[in-house]
Amino acid sequence: MSTRYAGLIERYRNRLPVDDYTRIISIGEGNTPLIQLQNIPSIIAKDVDIYVKFEGLNPTGSFKDRGMTMAVTKAVENGSQAIICASTGNTSASAAAYAVRAGIKAFVLIPDGKIALGKLAQTLMYDAQIIQINGNFDSGMSLVKEISKHAPVTIVNSINPFRIDGQKTAAFEIIDELGYAPDYHCLPVGNAGNITAYWKGYTEYAQDQGDLKAVVSKRPVMCGYQAAGAAPFISGKMVDNPETIATAIRIGRPQSWDHAWNAQKESAGWFDCFSDEKILEAHKMLSHYEGIFCEPASATSLAGALKDIASGKIAEGSKIVCTLTGNGLKDPDTAINQCKDSHPVTIDATLDAVKKAILDKM
Ligand code: F0G
């Protein structure tokens, strides 16, 4: 029998809405590494196990591929010839790639000038129909919802329930790998689809294992973290002009508002928010101390975990999973800016000059 990894729908087929005849649209998504941080816990001098679920290693470099394999599989099954989404960049890249795979068209609405360079590059390469709007993600989202009433296109934003079904498999993978659910699960929150999906995944696995009381104790506390300039879950109301360097989560009107509050309440979790400076600090820490390069929005999960560990809200001895939602290569501009003080040396191409350059740094 082949041991080839065929994607998350094959792996979790019995927990997903497909049957034997469904044509699966996959690029080998899922099965991402759960990496235990080795240096940061000792730097912060706390006895905690922090794992990162590195979703930046999905085929298009973000967690969106989990949802997109399901959404596009079902769109094709239902006869759709075109999909559409609004996006801060990752959903559009993912939608474009899966549309190509399926042989259908992808239309993507993105905020002009506000998506990271790598995301634009991929979406162009995947040959999507890119529509740049003079507006933000939230206005793109409301246009997409409206247009789908007038044109034969399937929405593949996370308001499409198949997206949530695909993304819930990340929770399955974590439990399958650890053998248990973590005590805390930390996530960046934008449109709030992902926190909704993880909660659904944890709940479904827990339900398999017994009565309601057992279910409660078998699910993690969900911690949702936002950028301070785009933090509707902190203010408790929609934000009109969201702003943050973490463009992936530059969202003021989350579509999964009620679901995310439900995850927070049922898990006795919380929301918090962080300045761009704090987000970038966590972004740099992951690269500098752990060799893990994620995009800025992703590091919001670690920023949150570190704050709550420091204050004792997350107790020592806890097992914590932080989802790193996207790959650092998505946003090279921010990464290079983060390192503007570390100038690479330029020297003559001689043995002596290389020797000197090395000895100077020892
Ligand atoms: N992290 C990254 C890297 C993202 O791209 C997103 C969302 C989030 C976190 C937040 O996830 O919306 O489920 O709460 N990006 C969407 C997009 C909105 O269009 O790519 P969420």
Residues whose N, C-alpha, C, O or C-beta is under 5 A from the ligand:
A	BS01	F0G	A86 S87 T88 G89 N90 T91 S92 P188 V189 G190 N191 A192 G193 N194 I195 A248 A297 S298 T325 G326
